[in-house]
Amino acid sequence: MTHLTAAGLLVALASILEPLSGTRAGLGLTFGVVVGFSLGLTGGGGSIFAVPLLVYGLAVRPREAIGVSLAAVAATALAGGLRRLARGEVEIRTGLVFAVAGMAGAPVGSWIGGWVPEGVLLVLFAVLMVLVAVRMWRRASRRPDEARAIRASLDPIPAGERGPSCQRDPDGVLRLTSRCFAILVATGLATGVLSGLFGVGGGFVIVPALVLVTGMGIHRAVATSLMVIALVGASGVASSLAAGRPIPLALTVLFVAGGVAGMEFGTLVGRRLGGPGLQKLFASAMVAVAAFIVAKSLLS
């Protein structure tokens, strides 16, 4: 029975991947590894490379690329989030508040994206990349400890130092006051809209928001953001499909497989390399890719 089940799975996988040529399949898997690696290495923001790689590396239409990116980012985040959940690093209640708001915002972003011309959508995506790069560079320069997310503390930051909107009791449990709840919901909604519109995970918004608003330790914020990204990404994928924008299944499967493997490798490498320098390197790469997107859009 086990052999039959395994054989059935292999046949199903082969039928899914059949539409892809060898070169295209190899590129899809490789690009997934690149995105997963950068996501694991930086602790947020790496997924923003997914759409440019799909559009310019595999000639996928921008709206289809957004759907593939959302599915890949959600699956990759889920793989990493479940492991950190088992280790007790995820702050579940705070993450769920953020995630539910994000899941409500994702369909809005997907709906907006359906009305924006693809050329304009790519230029707006380039602007987003520059904004993320600036934030990443500033964080690496001003708060180098936050750029070392892999090695940072799990412990909450004292309320007197950070997180004035939300306070914690002496045991470190978040006091979910009405003001704190409202800020988390508003930030979650904004993250969901960005995810649905551009196919990004939103870790570059979620992680600093959890640290600055709730006083959460940076390592716990990264772990909690993975749970949020998985749920918001799933909502974005569902919204894209409901809007009649199909997602190429074969390419998505390869991209997800590469992303999960790449994230594992990126996390291992991130434990050994200096965080601030890496963040600045990725920020520079984002600006370069954004400039390429704008140039291609203008020339076409």
C-alpha positions in Angstrom: 0.0 0.0 0.0 2.8 2.4 0.9 4.5 1.7 -2.5 1.3 2.3 -4.3 0.8 5.6 -2.5 4.3 6.7 -3.3 3.9 5.7 -6.9 0.7 7.6 -7.1 2.3 10.8 -5.7 5.2 10.5 -8.2 2.7 10.1 -11.1 0.7 13.1 -9.9 3.9 15.2 -9.5 5.0 14.2 -13.0 1.7 15.2 -14.5 1.9 18.6 -12.7 5.4 19.3 -14.0 4.8 18.0 -17.5 3.9 21.4 -19.0 7.3 22.8 -18.2 10.4 22.3 -20.3 13.6 21.2 -18.7 15.2 24.7 -18.9 12.1 26.5 -17.6 11.7 23.9 -14.8 15.3 24.4 -13.8 15.0 28.1 -13.7 11.8 28.0 -11.7 13.5 25.8 -9.1 16.6 28.0 -9.1 14.7 31.2 -8.7 12.7 29.7 -5.8 15.9 28.8 -4.1 17.2 32.4 -4.5 14.0 33.8 -3.0 14.0 31.3 -0.1 17.7 31.9 0.5 17.3 35.7 0.7 14.2 35.3 2.9 16.1 33.1 5.4 19.2 35.2 5.3 17.6 38.6 5.9 14.6 37.7 8.1 12.2 39.6 6.0 12.2 41.5 2.6 13.9 38.7 0.6 10.6 37.7 -1.0 10.4 41.0 -2.9 12.8 39.5 -5.5 10.2 36.9 -6.5 8.1 39.0 -8.9 11.1 40.5 -10.9 12.7 37.0 -11.3 9.4 35.5 -12.6 8.6 38.4 -14.9 12.0 39.0 -16.4 13.6 35.6 -15.9 10.7 33.4 -16.9 8.5 35.8 -19.0 5.5 35.3 -16.7 2.8 38.0 -16.9 3.0 40.3 -13.9 -0.4 39.4 -12.5 0.4 35.7 -12.8 3.8 36.3 -11.2 2.1 38.0 -8.2 0.0 34.9 -7.7 3.0 32.5 -7.9 5.0 34.8 -5.6 2.2 34.8 -3.0 1.8 31.0 -3.1 5.6 30.5 -2.8 6.1 33.0 -0.1 3.1 31.6 1.9 4.4 28.0 1.6 7.9 28.9 2.5 6.8 31.0 5.5 4.6 28.2 6.6 7.5 25.7 6.6 9.7 28.0 8.6 6.8 29.2 10.9 5.7 25.6 11.9 9.3 24.8 13.0 9.5 28.0 15.1 6.1 27.4 16.5 7.2 24.0 17.8 10.2 25.7 19.5 7.8 28.2 21.2 9.2 31.3 19.4 5.9 32.4 17.9 3.6 34.9 19.9 0.4 33.3 18.7 -2.3 35.8 20.0 -0.5 38.9 18.6 0.3 37.2 15.3 -3.4 36.1 14.9 -4.6 39.7 15.4 -2.1 40.9 12.7 -2.9 38.0 10.4 -6.7 38.3 10.5 -6.5 42.0 9.6 -4.0 41.1 6.8 -6.3 38.4 5.5 -9.0 41.0 5.2 -6.7 43.4 3.4 -5.3 40.9 0.9 -8.5 40.7 -1.2 -8.6 44.5 -1.4 -5.0 44.6 -2.7 -5.8 41.9 -5.2 -8.9 43.8 -6.4 -6.9 47.0 -6.8 -4.2 45.1 -8.8 -6.9 43.9 -11.2 -7.6 47.5 -12.2 -4.0 48.8 -12.5 -2.3 48.4 -15.9 0.6 45.9 -15.8 3.2 48.5 -16.7 2.1 50.8 -14.0 2.0 47.9 -11.5 5.6 47.1 -12.2 6.7 50.7 -11.8 4.8 50.9 -8.5 6.5 47.6 -7.5 9.9 49.2 -8.2 9.0 52.1 -6.0 8.1 49.7 -3.2 11.5 47.9 -3.6 13.3 51.3 -3.2 11.3 52.1 0.0 12.1 48.6 1.4 15.8 49.0 0.5 15.9 52.4 2.3 14.3 51.0 5.4 16.7 48.0 5.3 19.8 50.2 4.9 18.7 52.5 7.7 18.0 49.6 10.1 21.4 48.1 9.3 23.1 51.5 10.1 21.1 52.6 13.1 20.0 49.3 14.7 22.6 46.7 13.8 21.1 44.3 16.4 17.9 44.1 14.5 19.8 43.1 11.3 21.1 40.1 13.2 17.6 38.6 13.6 18.9 35.0 13.8 21.1 35.7 16.8 18.9 38.4 18.5 17.1 37.8 21.8 13.6 36.3 22.1 12.9 38.4 25.2 10.5 41.4 24.9 12.0 44.8 24.9 11.3 46.8 28.1 8.3 49.0 27.6 10.2 52.1 28.7 12.6 51.7 25.8 10.3 50.8 22.9 6.7 49.9 22.1 4.8 52.8 23.7 1.5 51.8 22.0 1.4 48.4 23.6 2.6 47.5 27.1 3.5 44.1 28.7 2.9 42.8 32.2 5.8 41.7 34.4 5.7 38.2 32.8 6.1 39.7 29.3 2.6 39.0 28.2 1.2 41.7 25.8 -1.7 43.9 27.2 -4.0 44.1 24.2 -5.6 47.5 25.0 -8.0 49.1 22.5 -5.2 51.4 21.2 -2.8 48.6 20.8 -5.4 46.5 19.1 -6.3 49.3 16.7 -2.6 49.9 15.7 -2.1 46.2 15.1 -5.2 45.9 13.0 -4.3 49.0 10.9 -0.8 47.7 10.2 -2.1 44.3 9.4 -4.6 45.7 6.9 -1.8 47.7 5.2 0.4 44.6 5.0 -2.5 42.6 3.5 -3.1 45.2 0.8 0.6 45.2 -0.1 0.6 41.4 -0.3 -2.5 41.2 -2.5 -1.3 44.0 -4.7 2.3 43.1 -5.2 2.7 39.5 -4.2 5.1 40.2 -1.3 5.1 38.6 2.1 5.2 41.9 4.0 7.9 40.8 6.5 9.6 44.2 5.9 6.5 45.8 7.5 5.5 43.1 10.0 8.8 42.7 11.7 9.5 46.3 12.6 5.8 46.9 13.5 5.9 44.0 16.0 9.2 45.2 17.5 8.3 48.9 17.6 4.6 48.7 18.5 4.5 45.6 20.8 8.1 45.7 22.2 8.6 42.1 21.0 12.2 40.8 20.8 13.5 40.8 17.2 13.9 37.0 17.0 10.4 36.4 18.2 9.1 39.1 15.8 10.7 37.3 12.8 9.2 33.9 14.0 5.7 35.5 14.5 5.9 37.3 11.1 6.3 33.9 9.4 3.0 32.7 10.7 1.4 36.0 9.6 2.9 35.8 6.1 1.7 32.3 5.6 -1.9 33.2 6.5 -2.0 36.5 4.6 -0.4 34.9 1.6 -3.0 32.1 1.5 -5.7 34.8 1.6 -4.0 36.6 -1.3 -3.8 33.4 -3.4 -7.5 32.6 -2.8 -8.4 36.2 -3.8 -6.4 36.0 -7.0 -8.1 32.7 -8.0 -11.5 34.0 -7.1 -10.9 37.0 -9.3 -10.3 34.7 -12.3 -6.5 35.1 -12.4 -5.1 31.5 -12.7 -1.8 30.6 -11.1 0.4 28.2 -13.2 0.5 25.1 -11.0 3.7 23.5 -12.3 5.8 26.6 -11.9 4.4 27.3 -8.5 5.2 23.8 -7.2 8.9 24.2 -8.3 9.1 27.7 -7.0 7.7 26.5 -3.6 10.1 23.5 -3.5 13.1 25.8 -4.2 11.9 28.4 -1.7 11.6 25.9 1.2 15.1 24.5 0.4 16.6 27.9 0.0 15.2 29.2 3.2 16.8 26.3 5.1 20.2 27.2 3.6 19.8 30.9 4.1 19.0 30.4 7.8 22.1 28.3 8.2 24.3 30.9 6.5 22.7 33.7 8.4 23.9 32.3 11.6 27.5 32.7 10.6 27.5 36.0 8.6 27.3 39.6 9.9 23.8 40.9 9.7 24.3 44.7 9.0 26.6 44.1 6.0 24.2 41.6 4.5 21.2 44.0 4.9 23.1 46.7 3.1 24.1 44.3 0.3 20.5 43.2 -0.2 19.3 46.9 -0.1 21.8 47.7 -2.9 20.5 44.8 -4.9 16.9 45.9 -4.5 17.7 49.4 -5.8 19.6 47.9 -8.8 16.6 45.6 -9.6 14.2 48.5 -9.2 16.2 50.6 -11.6 16.2 47.7 -14.1 12.4 47.4 -13.8 11.8 51.1 -14.4 14.2 51.1 -17.4 12.5 48.1 -19.0 9.1 49.7 -18.4 10.1 53.0 -20.0 11.8 51.3 -23.0 8.8 49.1 -23.6 
